[in-house]
């Protein structure tokens, strides 16, 4: 007996339904979901809560979005439109990639739920905004002369998503503490010093950044992001100079 294939579990793989409630659209649902995600995080988002905020029944939402997973795909793609990628016509690919990486990080920290769910958002990459984003990055690396732009994109995005995930988690912890970032760091210093004391390299590293961490932690985070990004781009530059490697 032939088994019928299961439906593809992605919002991008099925047609959008027409609503019998003109005031309730997929776009309105996604906008309100993003407001909830920014304020409360993924765990607090549910179709029932979202329907209440929209003054609608949950069944009305399901006409547009079949599951919470599909809703997350839509939310991810919506905020991806905020990420800027410079034109591939520019003279300096490295400056353009740096700008694109900074824009991704800025967007991720504006929506701290985004980095952790990017790897769990099903087929989110099929969304129009993420497709456009990937296409613009591919154009940039192709214009720079990379024979395999996909690998270069993977290297940059792996770094940016990883750093943004860690940074967003930290900033969420700060927000939940009710303290300022520098205030929380100052309170944590004794525990950090105790934990790193048996490890000479880590202890010295924390000691070197202790003053900056307590006086201007945002600037320190910026500097760390830029320094590690430079290392990634240094590696890509070498591959561009020796394309056979």
N, C-alpha and C positions, 0 to 999 in steps of 0.2 A: 504494500500500500504506500502510495506517495504521500509524504508528509508535507503539509503546507508550510512554506517558510514563515517565520515570525515577522511581524512588521518591524521595520527599521526604527529603533528607539531614538529618533531625533526629530525635532520640530522642523528641521530643514528638509526632511525627506517626505513630507506630506503636504498637501495643499491647505491653504488657510481657509477656514470656514467663514461664511458670512454670519453676522450677528443679527439677532432680532431685537437687540438693544443698541440703537445707533450711538448712544452716549458711551457705551462700553466697547472699547476697541483693544486689540492686542497691544497697540502702542501705549494706551493709557495704563493697561495692566502692568506692562514692563516698567514704565516710568515710576509707578507707585512701588513696585517691587524693589527697584533700585533705591528709592528713598528709605524703605525698610531695611534693606541690606546695609546701607551706609550707616544707619543709626543703631542697628541692633545685631547685625551679623547674620550669617547663614542659618544658625540654629534657631533663631527667632522667627524666621520666615516660614509661613505655612499658607496653603491655599485658603484655608478658612479665615485666618487673620486678614489676609490680603483682600478677600471678598468683603469682609466687614468694613475695612477702610474705604473700599470703593462703593459702599452701600449697594452691594449686589449679592446674589446668592452664589455659593460655591459652584453650583452647576453652570452658571453663566460663564464663569472663568474657564471651566473645562471645555467650553465650546471653542475657545481660542488656544488654550494651552492644556495639553493632555495630562501632564505630570509636573511636579516641582522640578524634576531634572530638565524638562524642556524649558521651563521658565528660567532656570539658571543659564541655559544656552542663550536664550534671548537677551538676558541681562548682561552676560559677558560680551556678546556682540554689540550691544548698545553702547557700553562704555568704551569699547575698542575704537569707536569713532572719534574719541577724544585724543587718541595717540597721533602725534604728528610725525610724519616721515618726510624729510626734505626731498626736493626734486632730484632726479638722477642726473640732471643737466649741470649740476654744480661741479666746480673744478677739483674739490677735495673730498674724496669718499670718506676719509676717516672723520673729518669734522661732521659730515652728514650723519654717519652712523652714531657718533657720540650724541648728536642732537636727538636722534630717534630713540636712543637708549635712555636719555634723560627724560624724554617725554613719556616713555613707557613707565618709568619709575614714578614720575609725578602722578600719572593716572592711577597707578597701582596704590600709591599711598593716599590718594584722594578717595579711593574705593578699596579699603584694606581687606575686604572679603575676596577681591579679585585674584590675587596671586595664588592662594591655596586651592581655589576651585578650578584654575585653568587646566590642570592636569586631570580633573575629574568631571569636566563639563561635556562628556559624551562626544558628539560630533560637532562641537561648537565651531571648529575651524571652517566648517562649511558656510557659516554665516557671511553675509555680504560685506560687513565692515572688517571682519578678520581676513576675509579673502582679499579685500582691497589693501589692507595693511601688509599682508604677505607679498602681494604683487608689487607694491611700492618698494619694499625692502629688496626683493629679487631684482627689480630694475636697477636699484642703486648699486648692488654688488656686481651685477652683470656689466654695467657701465664702467665700473672700476677695473674690470678685467678678470674677475674671478671665474675660472672655468666651471666651478661647481658652487653657485651662489647658495644653494640649499644648505650646504654644510656650514658656510659662513654664517648664515642666518641662525642655524641651530646653535652654533657656538655663542653668539651674542645673546640670543634669547634665553639659553640655558643659564647664562650668568645673570642676566637682568631679572629673570623670574625668580631664580634662587635667592638673590640678594633682596629683592622686593618682598618675598615671602617672609624672610627672617625679620626684615625691618618693619613690615606691617604688623607682624605678631608682637614685636616689641612695643610699637606705638599703641597697639590695642591694650597691652598690659599697662602701659602708662595711663591711658585714658581710664581704665577700670580702677586704677589705684587712687584716683582723685587728687593726685599730686602732679606737679610739673615734671617734665622729663629730667631736668637737672636735680630737682628735689628728690626724685625717686632714686636716681643714680647715687646721690650722696648718702641716702639711707642704706643702699645696697653695698656700698664700698667695703664695710667691715667684712661682710660675708664673702665678697669677691676676693679680698686680700687673703682671707683664711683659706679659701678653696684653691687659690693659685700658689700659695706659699711653697708647697712641695715641688712645684714645677717651675724651674728657673726661667725658661724661655717665656712662658705665659705670664709669669709674675712680672718680668721686666716689660713685656709688651703692654700690660695693663698700667704699669707705673708710668710708662712714657706718655700715655694718653689720658691719665687721670685728671689733670688740670683742665684739658679741653673738654672732657666728658662732663665735668661739673659746671663749667662756665658757659660753653656753647655747644651742647650735644648735637644740635642740628647741623652745624658747620662741620663737626667731626664726622657725622654720618655722610655728609656730602663728599668730604675729602676721601673717605674710605671707598665710597662708590666709584669715584673718579679714578683713584689709584689702581684699583683692581680692573676696572674697565680698560685702562691703558695697557695693562698686561695682556688682556684678551686681544686687543687691537694690535699690539706688538706682534703677537703670534700670527694673526691674520696677515699682517704686512709681510712677514717672512715667507708665508705661503704664496703671497702674490709675487714676491721677488723670485721665488724658486717654484714655479707652478708644477714641476714634476715631482716635488717632494711629497 
